[in-house]
């Protein structure tokens, strides 16, 4: 399953740019219920991926996703690195087992479930899963990319009403209610960036 190098490179840059532009915002969200470094950590991870763009973009898509996931694990601090890394590495592995069928929603669902196991979390625990599962549902129902991006943003905002059950925010108990989860927010931002790029992408 070979992806176009221009497409992969463009997606890497789109994600890097959106995290760079929102790094301070993500740190602000994290200061309310965590260590305050989520934006900085995500930016470091995306920049590390960007540094490998020329090499990664030439790989078959499953290999590219696994390489990006490993890079994120190695460069993003805290819980976000293993979770984002697991997501991408598992998507890559699932796509490889699908043997070219390109059933991305199925691969995404398996990967999200792997993230849930890795983080010992469930939907409703105030994590990035509260964005990933609705995004999968929207994708499985073949909604337009603009609607998927909108669903991701809405799902992130809905985490404000949730009580954190995992991570440092869980120590706050009820005091975590009223704050958007930073991981859910970064996930929504990345989803929107990917959707925007795919909407505008026109192969030459």
Secondary structure, 3 states (H helix, E strand, C coil): CCCCHHHHHHHHHHHHHHHHHHHHHHHHHHHHHCCCCHHHHHHHHHHHHHHCHHHHCCCCHHHHHHHHHHHHHHHCCHHHHHHHHHHHHHHHHHHHHCCCCCCHHHHHHHHHHHHHHHHCCCCCCCCCHHHHHHHHHHHHCCCCHHHHHHHHHHHHHHHHHCCCCCCHHHHHHHHHCCCCCHHHHHHHHHHHHHHHHHHHCCCC
